Amino acid sequence: MATNAKDIITLLRGRGWTASSITETQFTSPALIRTSPQGLLKSSDVRRGRSHNDDGPKIPGGVYAIATNRGVTTTDGLKAIVREVANAGHVPSVPARGGSFFKLWSEAKMPAGGMAKKPPEFNAAEGEAAVLAAGGVVVEERRWEEETVVYFNLVPDTTISPEKGGDGVLVVDVWIANKFKMNEATYLETAARFVEYHVGGGGVVAK
């Protein structure tokens, strides 16, 4: 059964977050926009990096999120995911130098349950090389350490506008888990762990 807003709220409140739900029609600021084929499937920081193709789905770590969820730990497996994402109509990407998501993954600090706990058999530089070789993109993101609001978006084929997200917003496009046949529970646990690594669950508001 697909995850719904109530499931996410229950999970996050259980971790000490402040969580509530809003409907698509209530979502006016920041703006909910349709994803485009030119948009990067990128890490969850909604703010613009050096690339301007930010109208793609946002998930922690970019394509690394799919790899961790499936237990993929090799560069060959990573390349296959990059090609899969491209064939599905998105521009696959990972953060430069792996970002904080790769750090958590490589140090085996992902959730204890599910496949996400398996660390990669490659380092950040090797991961970048594999992504580039398979036709993906490496994104140089701005640092984020002051995020206070996280949007868990359930509306298929949409994301949060990079123009209106603001510097205090992170986005987790939940619907992408179903599109790429990911374990939703593990995906959400991993996303929560990713945010808590930086700011702590108690200091974050989720919608």
N, C-alpha and C positions, 0 to 999 in steps of 0.2 A: 504494500500500500504506500502511495506517495506521502511524503512528509507534508503536514499542513502547519499553519501558523501556530495552532495550539500546541502541537508537538514541540516546536522550536522554543516557544515561550516557556514550556515546562522544563525543557532541558537547560535553558539559560538561567532561569530563576533558581534552579537547583544548584547552579554553580555560583550563585550570589550576584547575578546580573540584575539590572532593572530592565524588564522587557515588556513590550506591549505590541499590539497589532494595529495596522492601518490598512484600509482598502485601496485598491488601485485608483478609484475616483477621488480619494482623499490625498493622493500622492501628488502634490503640486510643487512643493519645494523641499528638497531638490527635485528636479524634473525626472520623470521616468521616460526613457526614450527607447526606441526600437534599436536592436543591434543591427550592424551592417556587415557585409562580407569583407569589408576592408578593416573592420575593427579587430584589435588585438584581443585574443583570449589571454588575459594578463593577470598579474597579481592584484590583490584586492585594493591597493591604494588608488582611490578615485582621482587623485590629483594628477595633473599632466606631468609626464616625464619629458624626455627629449623627443619622443614620438607623439604625434597628434592623432593617431588612429585609436582613440580611446573609447569609441562607441562599440566595443566588443564586450563579451562577458568577463566578469571579474571574479576570480577565485584565488584563494591563498596560494601563492607560489606559481601561478600560471599552470603550465602543463605538468609541473612537478606534482600538483595536487592529484591529478589523475594517476600518475605513476605510484604515488604513495598509497592511494586507495586500492589499487589493484595488486600491490605487492611487487611492482616492477622495480628491479634494482640494477639492471644493466643498461649500458648505453644503447645496445641494439633494441632493447625494449622501449627505451625512451624515444629513439628515432621512429619506431613504429607508431607511438602515440602522437608524435608531431605530425606524421603523415595522415593519421586518422583525423586529427583536429582540422587539418587543412581540407581534407576531403569532405568534412562536415560543414564547411562554409565559414571557418574562422581563421584568423592569422595566429598560429601558435607562437607563444613566447615564454621566456623565463626571465627573472630579474638578473641583472649583471652581478657576477660573483656569487650567484645563487640566492642572495638576499637572506633575510632572517628565516624564511621558511626552510631553505636548504640547510641552514645551520641546525635548526631543530631536528630535521630529518636525519642528517648525517650523524648527529650526536645521540640518536635514538631517543629523543625526547617527545616523540609523538604519543598520542593516546595509547594506553596499555592494551586496549582491546582492538581487535581487527587487524588488518594487514598493514596499516599505516606505520606500525612500530618497526618494520624492517628497514634498516638503513641502506643507502645506496652503495654499490660497489665501485663508485666513481667519485671523484672530487668535483668541486664547482667548475673548474676550468674544463675538465673533461665533459661535464654536462653541457656547458655552453657550446663546446665544439660539436657535440653530437646533435644538439638542436639546430645549429647553423648548417651542419652537413645535410640535415634532413629537410631544410628549407624553412626553418623557423627563424625567430627574431630574438635577440637579446636586448632587453630594455634597461636603460640606465634610469632608475627611479630616484626621486627626491626622498630624503630620509623622512620617516614619520614616527613621531614619538608622542604626539599630543592629541591623538584621535580620542574622541569622547562618544561618538555615535557610530553604531554599526547597523547597516541595513541588510537584512536577510530577505532577498527578493525572490518571490515565488512565481512571478508572472513570466511565462515562457517568452523567449526571444526579446527580452528587454533588459536594460541595465540603468544605472544612475548616470545622469548627464555629468560629464567631467567639467562642464562650465559652471554648474550650480551645486556640485557636491560640497565644495568648500574644503578647507584644510583640516577640519575636524571630523571627517566622515570616511568610513571604510565601507566597502560593499562586498557582500558574499551573494552571488547569484546562485541560489539554491537549485533552480530548475536545471542547471547544467549537469547535475549529478544524474538525473534520469536520462538525459540525452546521451551521456557517455557510459551509461550502465554502471555507475558507481554505487557503492554502498552508502546510502544517504546518512545513516546514523554515524558511521565512521567519518564521513565527510564533514558533518556538522561538529562532531567532537574535535576533529582536527582544526577546523576553522576557529572554534572557541579557544583551543589551546594556543593557536597562532596569535590571537589578539591578547590573551592573558599574559603571554610571554613578554609583551611590551608594557601594557597598561594595567593589567590586573582586572579580573572580572568585576569586582565591586565598583570600579570607577567607570564602567562602560554602560551606555544605554543602547539597547537593541530595539529595532522596530521592524 
